Amino acid sequence: MKKQVCVLFLVAVVALAKAAHLISKRTTIESNPFVQKLKTTPFRLSEGLVAFNHDLFRALARVDQGNIVFSPFSLHTALSMALIGAPNATATYRQLASALKVNLEHSEDYLYNYLTALHFYDSVKANTKIKLANKAFAEQNLSIKANYLTVLELFFRSGLQRVDFANGEKAAKDINSFVSDKTNGLIRDIAKPSAFTTLTKMVLVNVIYFKGNWMHRFDVATTSPMTFNVKPGLSVQHRHGMHMKASLRRADLTEIQAQVLELPYENDAFRMLLILPDSDIRDINLDAIDYQSIDDRLQETTVMVTLPRFKIEHSVKVKAALEALGVSDLFDKSKAELDDISDDDGLYVSDVTHKAVVEVNEQGSEAAAVTSIQIDTRSGSPAGGLVRMVFDKPFYFVIQDSVHDVPLFFGRITDPNGVYSLSDNDIPEEFGQEVPHEERISLASILGLNPDCGELGFDTSTTGKSTSKVSLPCQGQDTFPIRSNTNA
């Protein structure tokens, strides 16, 4: 039962304090029961995290067919901070636990797993920066139960800050300042003043930041334009195709008709996995991806890699995706039960906001994500051979803690320029063949000739530079013209 578990947590705090006192008497902290429990608890979090990651991606991809990136770990952590506020016997708890893939028999183990991960990331030093921080922002007069605060502080290492949500500007500034500091300025504006009202009682925030250098770096001198095939009939030019030849681990995943390439960071506790489909990325069954099996199959070989440099910034309201996964009561004013947070009546989750930024370049990658949960009240090829892998079509990527098999970030690149998606309605059917390099027309010259951007983009057929009809999409200077399949 949750209340019994909370009592045990309180006992653990006392035990830790007692152990610290006994250190002066030459008693080591390793003899403390809580520390022993932390060391011996199996790490069960990764399996559920991977399944949650794939479920959530599918829910997000149903409504967004463009570039997507999010942090499964950030979302899972923030939602778990809400989960412990719901009594175990309630539908609110069962629905959210099911979506998070939390095995109810081992719910206590997950808390120890979070603390294990936090300790591990704090200890990371060599050539990698990783920050993970949790914080609860609570309305000044909200009465919060001591057990809930204890669990937040002990297992999620979450601080508590009192704010006045009636002053939306100040509340947003406090939250955004915390997020910006923890993400090295990559994310600054997760909270909007207009989102807060006098009914807002608490905002739970999880922030994760990662920056790592590749073990084998791409040569900046060889970076050059590359063609990226978004989908049949649509190819774009991307200015920054990165190239590298190195001894890397890869595998053929015949069961999902894809290849996987491992790009290790200098700190080998972390890696990026790139999954390149043989055909349409939408045909890949994510549930068939077994990361432990991938490890057994990866073989080292010499690989010539071409990968687009990219930076993605993706914001999403996760409420609809969670509802698609069966989480309904948490968001329902009349059904939500978060009685383990506070004795105040009528608490429910009004919104879950997530923002992630990932940048991949020749030196390595930098990534950050933040999840905010707002709680309101209802009142109101063979090894040894040379293999060439060209990531010139939509692909998946995972930034992974390979020690614990935790997906820190997961994403899909459909267009490294950030212009086109996989939607059939994205561009007219007649758009197709890529314009050769010598026939490309600069955006500046096109703007000078035709400042009005029509439905098909900038029509350049009157420029005299080509006998073909060429249109340039209105968005993005990194996307070059696309030639029509029909003659002008």
Buried (B, 14 or more C-beta within 10 A) or exposed (E): EBEEBBEEBBEBEEBBEEBEEBEEEEBEEEEBEBBEBBEEBEBBBBBBBBBBBBBBBBBBBEEBBBBBBBBBBBBBBBBBBBBBBBBBEBBBBBBBBEBBBBEEEBBBBBBBBBBBBBEBBEEBEEBBBBBBBBBBBBBEEBEBBEBBBBBBBBBBBBEEBEBBBBEBEBBBBBBBEBBBBBBEEBBBEBBEBEBBBBBBBBBBBBBBBBBBEBBBBBEEEEBEBBBBBBBEBBBBBBBBBBBBBBEBBBBBBEEBBBBBBBBBBBBEBBBBBBBBBBEEBEEBEBEEBBBEEBBEEBBEBBBBBBBBBBBBBBBBEBBBBBBBBEBBBBBBBEBBBBBBBBEBEBBBBBBBBBBBBBBBBBEBBBBBBBBBBBBBBBEEBEEEEEBEBBBBBBBBBBBBBBBBBBBBBBBBBBBBBBBBBBEEEBBBEBBBEBBEEEBBBEBEEBEEEBEEBEEBBBBBBEBEBBEBBBBBBEEBEBBBBBBBEEEE
